[in-house]
Amino acid sequence: MTKADYLALAETRFEALCALARHADFYTFEKEFNQVWTGMGRQVLEQTVGPVPADKRKKTVSTAATARLK
């Protein structure tokens, strides 16, 4: 993942983060903030490592992890 890829991904979530200011109570703000950042973190992780496999128990070699070992 390049810096440009990350910034493009962050730009897609910017409107959702700005919309959080409309919440009157902190609980709702924190709940939705967590959802936005968790979703963004998942996308960053998938673009860096690769997509999540259908069978979560199956271990595969990641190209990102393999590249670091060389």
C-alpha positions as CSV (number, residue, x, y, z in Angstrom):
1,M,0.0,0.0,0.0
2,T,1.4,3.3,-1.0
3,K,0.9,6.7,0.7
4,A,-1.4,7.7,-2.2
5,D,-3.6,4.6,-1.7
6,Y,-3.9,5.3,2.1
7,L,-4.8,8.9,1.5
8,A,-7.4,8.0,-1.1
9,L,-8.9,5.5,1.4
10,A,-8.9,8.0,4.2
11,E,-10.6,10.6,2.0
12,T,-13.5,8.2,1.5
13,R,-14.0,8.1,5.3
14,F,-13.6,11.9,5.8
15,E,-17.2,12.7,5.3
16,A,-18.3,10.1,7.8
17,L,-15.8,11.5,10.4
18,C,-17.1,15.1,9.8
19,A,-20.7,13.9,10.3
20,L,-19.9,12.6,13.8
21,A,-20.0,16.2,15.1
22,R,-23.8,16.2,14.9
23,H,-24.2,13.8,17.8
24,A,-25.3,15.3,21.1
25,D,-24.1,12.5,23.4
26,F,-20.6,11.1,23.6
27,Y,-21.7,7.5,23.6
28,T,-23.2,7.6,20.1
29,F,-20.2,9.7,18.9
30,E,-17.7,7.1,20.2
31,K,-19.8,4.2,18.9
32,E,-19.9,5.5,15.4
33,F,-16.3,6.7,15.5
34,N,-15.2,3.2,16.4
35,Q,-17.2,1.8,13.5
36,V,-15.7,4.2,11.0
37,W,-12.1,3.5,12.2
38,T,-12.6,-0.2,12.5
39,G,-13.9,-0.4,8.9
40,M,-11.0,1.7,7.6
41,G,-8.5,-0.3,9.5
42,R,-9.9,-3.5,8.0
43,Q,-9.6,-2.1,4.5
44,V,-6.0,-0.9,5.1
45,L,-5.1,-4.4,6.5
46,E,-6.7,-6.2,3.6
47,Q,-4.9,-4.0,1.0
48,T,-1.6,-4.5,2.8
49,V,-1.8,-8.2,3.6
50,G,-4.5,-9.5,1.2
51,P,-8.2,-10.4,1.5
52,V,-9.6,-12.4,4.4
53,P,-9.9,-16.0,3.4
54,A,-13.3,-17.7,3.5
55,D,-11.9,-20.3,6.0
56,K,-10.4,-18.3,8.8
57,R,-8.6,-21.4,10.1
58,K,-6.6,-22.0,6.9
59,K,-3.1,-20.5,7.2
60,T,-1.6,-19.2,4.0
61,V,1.6,-17.4,3.2
62,S,1.1,-13.7,2.7
63,T,3.0,-12.0,0.0
64,A,3.5,-9.0,2.2
65,A,5.0,-11.1,5.0
66,T,7.1,-13.1,2.6
67,A,8.5,-9.9,1.0
68,R,9.8,-8.7,4.4
69,L,11.7,-12.0,4.9
70,K,13.8,-11.6,1.8
